[in-house]
Amino acid sequence: MIEVENLTKSFRDRRKGILHAVKGVTFASKPGEVFGLLGPNGAGKTTALRIISTALKPTEGRGTVMGFDCAREPEKVRQSIGFLAANTGLYGRLTPRETLRYFGSLFGMGHRQLDSRIEELAFAFAMTDFLDRPCDKLSTGMKQKVNIARSVIHSPEAMILDEPTTGLDVLTSRHIVEFVRKCRNDQKTVLLSTHIMSEVKRLCDRVGIIHQGQLRFVGTLTEFEAAHGSDLEEAFINIVGGPVP
């Protein structure tokens, strides 16, 4: 399970003073559930995800993954999560196989275990044809498949995916969507940030709407549409269209 309680992250700006990227955010994502964290650009989604992934420390509040505190037990949290950042790069001279082998070794995986896991992921993401091609020769979609495979090489129990299908073609997006569904079916915890409302409808069991650093709604899609409008996109705009009270 992923839980955050009163999560706050503040930065000091020389001109504007204290800026709150995330302010008092509380939610939980359960095993066997896809929890969608939605919001416009600059809303605080990525900051929240980076805190959960241990890349940032909160100013106030706390986050936990599988019971491990993100600030006090970062190594245990990293062992428990697969984190896909929105702008992760690949080393162009390595092949996908070499990349996966390297990151798997960082998690202490043995050669036989790695070989089996790489073949499993290559099949799941249709990477077999380019598994031994240098990463700088791959398309955007191919690179994103490698990025996700790298994030889950160690079979984590919790997934944190920051806009995994943005800018991808239909076929690549479908592979990623099917992977998220499989994670849910395998009772893994999935925290998904996306701007694509069709994916929200297809994948998310519950959603949290974050706007100007504050959480404006948490609940099921049915509850969301009932409270803010029958159309998901219109309901989202109704929430984020104006300033936070």
N, C-alpha and C positions, 0 to 999 in steps of 0.2 A: 504494500500500500504506500502511496505517496500522500503525505499530509503537510499542509502549511498552515500556520496559525499566526495571525497578526503580522504577517510578513511585511517588512518595511525596508526600503533601500533609498537612502538619501545621498545626494552629491552636493558639494559646495561649488557654486559658480561665482567667479569674481564679480560679475556685474549683477546677477540676479539673486545672489545669496544661496540659501538652501533650496534645492530642488528635490522633490519626492518622485523618483521613478516608479516606485511601488509603495503603496501606503495602506497598511492594515489589511492585507489580503489573507483570507482564510478559505480553504477548500480542501477536499480530500478526493483522491482517485483510488478506486478499489480494484482488487484482482478480478479479472474477467470483465472489465469495463473499459470503454474508451471515453475518456473525459476530454472534451474539447475546450481549449482555452482560446477565446476569441476576442478580437479587439482591433481597432484601426492601427496603422503604423504609429509607433511612438507611445502606445497605450501602456506599455510596461510588461508585455507578455514575455519578450526575450529576456529581460532582466530577471523576472521571476523564475524562468526556466534555468537561467545561468546560476542563480542562487541554489536551486534544487540540485543542480549538477555539480555543485561545489566550486564552480569557477569564480563565484563572488560570495562574499560573506554579507549577511543581512545587517542592516543598522539596528533593527529591532525585530522581535519575533523569531520564529524558528521554522525550519523545515525538516521533515524526517522521511526516509525511504526505507521500507522494510524494518522500521523501528530504529534505524541508525540516524543520529543527528547530523545534518548536513554540514554544520560548522565545526562540531567537536569530533566527528568520526568520518572525515572525508574519504579516507581510503576504503572503508567498509561500504560507504555509499557508492563509490565508483565501481566497486566489484558487483554491486547489485543493479546498476542501471546500464542501459544502452542510450547514449545521448547523441542525437543528430542535430548539430548546430546548423543555422540557416546559411552560413557562409564558410563551411569547412572546405579546405583545399586538399589536394592529393599531390604527393611527390611524383612528378611526371616521369622520372626514369624508372620507377618501380612498376611492375605489372600488378594487376589486381591480386593475383595469387601471392606475390611477394609482400604486398601491402597487408593482406589478411594474415599471412604467416607472421609478419613482424608484430602486428598488434595482438594477435593471439598469444605470442610468446611473452608479451608484457603482462598478460594475465596468468602466466604460468602454465599454459597449455602445452602438452607434450606433442611430439611429431605425429604420432598416429591419430591422436585426438584431433589435431589441427587438420590433417589430411581429410579425415572424415567430415569434419565441420565445414571445410572449404567446399568440398563437393556438394554437400547438402545445400549450402547457400548459393552456389553456382547454379544449381537446378532450380531453387526457389525463385531466384531473380533473373533467370535466363541469361546467365553470364558466361556459360561454357565456351561460346565462340570467341570471346575476347579475354578470357581469364589470363592468358599469357602475353597479352599485347601491352606495351608501355602505356601508362595512364595518360600521358600527354597526347596520345593518338586516339583517345576515346571521345565520344560525343558527350554532350551535357547529361543526357539521360543515362548513359553507361556509367559516367562518373558518379552520378547520384546513387545508382545501384551499389557501386563499390563502397560509397560512403555509408550507406545503411548497413551493408554486410559487415563493414569494419566495426560499426557501432554495436552489432549484436553477435560478434564472433564468439564471445564468451557465454552465450545463452543466458542473458540477464533476465531477472524476474520482473523488472520495471523498465518501460520504454518511455523516453522523452524525445518527441519528434517535433522539431521546429520547422514548420512549413515544408514538409518533405516532398511535395509534388509541384511546388511553384515553378513555372516555366518549363515543365516537362510535357512530352507528347502523350497522347492518349494511351498508347500501349504501355509505356513506362509507368505512367500514373496507375494503370490498372494493376501492374505487378505489385506496386507499393501498397495500394489499397487492399489487395488480397493478403499481403503480408500482415497488415494491421489487423485484419479480420482473423487471421490464424492466431495471432498473439492473443486476441480476446478469447478465442475458442480454447486456447491452451491455458486460460486463467491467468494470463500475465496482466500487469497493470500498464495501461497505455495513456500517457498524457500527450495530447496532440494539439499543436498550434497550427491553424490554417486560416486562410482568407477565402477558401473555396467553399461556398455554402452547399453545393451539391455533395461534397465529401462529408460535410457535417451531417447532412440528412442520412447519408448512407452508412456512416460509421459511428457517430457519437451516441452514447447512451445518456450522458448528461453533458451540460455545457456550463462554463463560467464566462461571463462577459466582463472584460476589464476595460476601463476607459479613464484616461488621465490618471493612471496609477491605482485606481480604486475598483474594487469588484462591485459591479452593478447588479448582477444576477447569478444565481447558481440553481440549477435544477434540470429536469428532463426537457427534451425538445417540446413535448406536449405542454408542459407547464409554461415554457418560455413563450410559445405561440399564443397560448390562452391569455397570458398576461399582457403581451405586447403587440399582438397582431397575428393573423392566421398565416401570413406569408413570412417565412424565416428571414429572408433578406430585408423585408420592410420592418419586421420586428427588431432586427439588429440596428437598422438605421434609426428607428424610434428611440433606441437607448443611447447611441453614440452621437446622435445628431446635435445634441445640445450640451452645454457645460454641466459638470458635476455640481449638484446643489451644495 
